[in-house]
Amino acid sequence: MTRIHNLELRKKREQRISDYKSSGQSQVKCCEDNGISYQQFGYWKKKIKDQSTEKINNSWVPVIIEEPRTSPTRDISSSLL
């Protein structure tokens, strides 16, 4: 399969999962109505979820390092006299 074909299949599967979530049907009923194997549908959901999580976990996060703030010091030696 070509990469474009794989992307098209993924989009189609994501759309079916989205339709299922908004339908209010049980997963079994949705699969029956659309002629999809319940096990295959579960596999798609897991695979898409794992790929989404992978994208999140592999992203860079900017880190800003600031100089430590110092509080003004008081000269104690002159006040002791």
RAPECOR-V167924 format. One record per backbone hydrogen bond with DSSP energy under -0.5 kcal/mol. NH is the residue of the N-H (numbers start at 1). CO is the residue of the C=O. If there is no record, write none. Layout:
nh=NH co=CO
nh=NH co=CO
//
This chain:
nh=6 co=2
nh=7 co=3
nh=8 co=4
nh=9 co=5
nh=10 co=6
nh=11 co=7
nh=12 co=8
nh=13 co=9
nh=14 co=10
nh=15 co=11
nh=16 co=12
nh=17 co=13
nh=18 co=14
nh=19 co=15
nh=20 co=16
nh=21 co=17
nh=22 co=18
nh=23 co=19
nh=23 co=20
nh=24 co=20
nh=30 co=26
nh=31 co=27
nh=32 co=28
nh=33 co=29
nh=34 co=30
nh=35 co=31
nh=35 co=32
nh=36 co=31
nh=41 co=37
nh=42 co=38
nh=43 co=39
nh=44 co=40
nh=45 co=41
nh=46 co=42
nh=47 co=43
nh=48 co=44
nh=49 co=45
nh=50 co=46
nh=51 co=47
nh=52 co=48
nh=53 co=49
nh=54 co=50
nh=55 co=51
nh=56 co=52
nh=57 co=53
nh=58 co=54
nh=59 co=56
nh=65 co=63
nh=66 co=64
nh=76 co=74
nh=79 co=75
nh=79 co=76
nh=80 co=76
nh=80 co=77
nh=81 co=78
//
